[in-house]
């Protein structure tokens, strides 16, 4: 390839190669979400009702939620 053709090809392909380098206006945010004990207990009860956890697991996890500081 001739040097001029190589230079033109490089100039044409450079924007494609550099397009994913963070030049866009992406919004990177982190959200901290805290779940209350009440919500944890409601979610645990729904899991029990849906059959996702056994009664023993439900009781053990319920006590752990209530004992948490």
N, C-alpha and C positions, 0 to 999 in steps of 0.2 A: 504494500500500500504506500502511496506517496505521502510525504509528510503533510502536505496541505490537506489531503483527504482525511488523514488521521486526526488533524487538528479540528477540522470541521465536524467530524463524527464525534469527537470528544465533547465539543461545545454543545452539540445537539443532545447528547445523552446525559450530560452532567446534571441538568435539572431533574431528570428521572431518578438518577442515583441518589441525589440529595433531597428528594421530596419527602422522605420519611424521617428526616433528622430533627423533627420537633419544630419546624417552622410554622406549623398550623396553630390555630388558637384553641388548643384543647384545654379544657378546664379540669385540672387535677385537684379534686378536693377529697378530703377524708372526713367522714362523719362518724362521730362517736355516738353510739346509741346505748343507753342504759335501760335495762328492763327491770321493772319493779318486781318485788316479790309476788304481789298480787297477780301480775301478768304471767309470771313463771308458774304460779299455781294453776291459773286458768289453762295455760298451755299444757301443763302436765295432766290435768283432768281431761282435756280433749284427747290427749294421747291415750289415756286409759279407756275412755269411751270408744275410741276408734279401734281399740285392740292392739295398739302399737307397743304398749307396755303391760306387763302383768300387774296384778294387784300388789304382789310383794315389791316389785320395782317401784310402783307408784308410791307405796308407803315409805320406802327407803328414801326416795328422791324428795318426797314431800317433807320429811323430817330434816333432810339436809338443807332444803331451801329455808325452812323455818329457823334452823339453827345458825344460818349464815349471819355474819355481823352486818 
